[in-house]
Amino acid sequence: MLVKAITPSNAAIFPEYIIPSIEHLVRDPEASVRSIYAQCMAPFADTALRYLEMGQALKAHGAFKLSADAQEYDEAQVEVRPVLIRLLPMPYPILQISYDASLQYLQESIEDQLSTLLVDPSPVVKRAVLHNISSLCIFLGRQKTNDVLLSHMITYMNHRDWLLRYAFFESVVDVAACVGGRSLEEYILPLMIQALSGKARLGKGFRLI
């Protein structure tokens, strides 16, 4: 996070080295480790995105020179699927893929880890994911926030841990601002009212326990 400028040699350090090296932490046997890692997801995603943008700036200003073969490859891979990036040999780092494809790869990498943390058996880890949730919403975008974050978060209203329910109500405002008014009116508010009223039947809604 302290780095203000990068060189072409470390422009792809997140997708090629950091993410593969630390993704196992979401399944660490110690809940305290998973919790701390969950709290770091937002700044981790922001920093990975900043590195991607700095790398693209290097490419745009000609600081990162592509070979003729790489340029032809880059032009042909505008619609490349992110999964292919994992298969690229070292002469074709992620910097040589289009910005949109690189961003999608980063989003899906973070999304995979968030999906695991959001259903963690420990409520402490679940609460940690909600820390600085607004940054994660911005990073993922509206659709992924709705599909990934909100779909899991909404179940927290039915959790026995009151601190997790409290954390949900504190963070849902930022999530609602990202997903928009329609999701708020048609999805979030009705379920919140059900949960707060305590009238929802088990199996057909959400209720406080």
C-alpha distance (Angstrom), angle and dihedral (degrees) to the residues before:
residue distance angle dihedral
M1 . . .
L2 3.81 . .
V3 3.81 93.0 .
K4 3.80 112.5 106.3
A5 3.80 99.7 175.9
I6 3.80 135.4 24.3
T7 3.78 138.6 -164.8
P8 3.81 126.9 -130.2
S9 3.81 90.0 -104.0
N10 3.82 92.9 65.1
A11 3.81 100.4 29.9
A12 3.80 91.9 103.4
I13 3.79 97.4 40.3
F14 3.81 94.1 118.6
P15 3.82 101.1 54.2
E16 3.80 95.4 32.9
Y17 3.79 101.3 41.6
I18 3.82 120.1 -1.3
I19 3.81 100.8 49.2
P20 3.83 95.5 46.2
S21 3.82 90.1 45.1
I22 3.81 98.5 53.2
E23 3.81 105.3 28.4
H24 3.82 89.7 97.1
L25 3.83 89.0 69.8
V26 3.81 91.7 80.0
R27 3.81 87.0 69.5
D28 3.79 98.5 39.8
P29 3.84 111.1 142.0
E30 3.81 91.2 -126.9
A31 3.81 114.9 79.9
S32 3.81 90.1 -154.7
V33 3.82 90.4 60.5
R34 3.81 92.5 48.0
S35 3.80 90.0 47.3
I36 3.80 94.9 52.5
Y37 3.78 90.5 45.3
A38 3.80 90.3 50.7
Q39 3.81 90.0 54.0
C40 3.80 89.0 52.9
M41 3.81 95.0 52.9
A42 3.82 95.0 90.9
P43 3.84 97.6 50.8
F44 3.80 88.9 38.7
A45 3.82 91.3 55.9
D46 3.82 92.1 44.2
T47 3.80 92.1 51.0
A48 3.81 93.0 46.7
L49 3.79 89.5 51.8
R50 3.81 91.7 48.1
Y51 3.80 90.3 52.5
L52 3.78 89.9 50.6
E53 3.80 91.3 51.2
M54 3.82 92.6 47.1
G55 3.79 89.4 49.4
Q56 3.78 91.5 51.2
A57 3.81 89.1 49.3
L58 3.81 89.4 54.6
K59 3.78 89.6 50.6
A60 3.82 92.8 47.9
H61 3.82 92.1 51.3
G62 3.78 93.5 48.1
A63 3.79 95.9 -111.6
F64 3.77 89.1 124.3
K65 3.80 108.4 54.9
L66 3.78 117.6 -157.2
S67 3.74 122.7 -151.1
A68 3.81 117.9 -120.3
D69 3.81 90.6 -103.4
A70 3.80 91.6 48.6
Q71 3.81 91.8 49.5
E72 3.80 90.6 52.1
Y73 3.80 89.5 47.8
D74 3.79 92.2 48.7
E75 3.79 93.2 52.1
A76 3.79 91.6 48.8
Q77 3.81 93.7 50.5
V78 3.79 101.7 61.0
E79 3.82 88.5 120.3
V80 3.81 95.5 36.8
R81 3.78 114.6 147.7
P82 3.83 113.9 -120.8
V83 3.81 91.3 -124.2
L84 3.81 88.4 68.0
I85 3.78 90.1 60.9
R86 3.80 89.2 68.5
L87 3.81 88.8 58.0
L88 3.79 98.0 50.1
P89 3.82 116.1 114.2
M90 3.79 118.4 -122.4
P91 3.85 95.3 -94.2
Y92 3.81 86.3 66.8
P93 3.83 106.0 53.4
I94 3.78 121.0 179.0
L95 3.81 89.9 -95.9
Q96 3.78 88.8 73.1
I97 3.80 92.8 58.2
S98 3.80 120.7 85.1
Y99 3.79 117.2 -83.5
D100 3.81 93.1 -116.3
A101 3.80 93.0 52.4
S102 3.81 91.8 46.2
L103 3.80 91.5 49.3
Q104 3.79 91.3 48.9
Y105 3.79 89.9 51.8
L106 3.82 91.4 52.2
Q107 3.81 91.8 46.8
E108 3.78 92.4 50.5
S109 3.80 91.8 47.2
I110 3.81 91.2 53.4
E111 3.80 91.1 40.8
D112 3.82 91.6 56.0
Q113 3.79 91.5 52.8
L114 3.80 93.7 44.3
S115 3.80 91.3 51.0
T116 3.80 88.9 57.3
L117 3.81 94.9 45.5
L118 3.81 93.6 46.1
V119 3.81 91.1 61.2
D120 3.80 95.6 39.8
P121 3.83 112.6 141.3
S122 3.81 90.9 -126.4
P123 3.83 116.8 80.9
V124 3.80 87.9 -153.7
V125 3.80 89.9 64.1
K126 3.80 91.6 46.4
R127 3.81 90.2 52.7
A128 3.79 90.3 49.0
V129 3.81 90.9 56.8
L130 3.81 89.2 58.3
H131 3.80 90.7 58.0
N132 3.81 108.7 113.5
I133 3.80 90.1 -5.8
S134 3.80 93.4 165.2
S135 3.81 91.7 70.3
L136 3.79 91.0 52.2
C137 3.81 90.3 49.9
I138 3.80 90.9 53.6
F139 3.79 91.5 47.1
L140 3.81 95.3 48.9
G141 3.80 97.4 39.7
R142 3.80 129.3 -136.7
Q143 3.80 100.2 -63.9
K144 3.80 97.2 47.1
T145 3.80 91.3 42.7
N146 3.79 88.7 55.7
D147 3.80 95.5 43.0
V148 3.80 99.9 40.0
L149 3.81 112.3 21.0
L150 3.78 103.0 31.0
S151 3.80 96.8 40.4
H152 3.83 89.8 58.8
M153 3.80 98.1 34.6
I154 3.77 93.8 55.9
T155 3.82 90.2 65.1
Y156 3.80 90.0 60.9
M157 3.79 89.5 78.2
N158 3.80 88.0 72.1
H159 3.80 95.4 49.2
R160 3.81 122.1 117.1
D161 3.81 92.0 -133.4
W162 3.81 106.5 90.2
L163 3.79 91.2 -162.7
L164 3.80 89.8 60.7
R165 3.81 91.1 49.6
Y166 3.81 88.5 48.7
A167 3.82 90.8 50.2
F168 3.79 89.8 50.8
F169 3.79 93.8 55.0
E170 3.81 90.6 46.6
S171 3.80 93.5 52.2
V172 3.80 102.6 34.7
V173 3.82 91.8 81.5
D174 3.80 91.5 65.5
V175 3.80 91.3 45.5
A176 3.81 92.0 49.2
A177 3.80 90.2 51.5
C178 3.80 88.8 56.6
V179 3.81 100.7 43.4
G180 3.80 93.3 46.1
G181 3.77 141.0 -128.5
R182 3.80 97.3 -62.1
S183 3.81 94.3 57.8
L184 3.79 89.3 43.7
E185 3.81 94.8 52.6
E186 3.80 99.4 36.9
Y187 3.79 101.9 34.7
I188 3.80 118.0 11.8
L189 3.81 102.5 41.4
P190 3.83 97.0 45.6
L191 3.82 91.1 52.0
M192 3.80 91.9 45.4
I193 3.79 90.6 51.9
Q194 3.81 90.2 49.1
A195 3.78 91.7 50.2
L196 3.80 95.2 46.0
S197 3.81 93.4 46.3
G198 3.79 91.5 51.9
K199 3.81 90.1 -142.9
A200 3.77 99.1 113.2
R201 3.78 113.1 111.6
L202 3.78 119.2 -126.7
G203 3.78 110.1 -95.0
K204 3.81 94.7 19.0
G205 3.77 101.2 61.8
F206 3.75 144.5 -21.2
R207 3.76 128.0 -63.9
L208 3.78 136.7 173.5
I209 3.80 113.6 -106.0
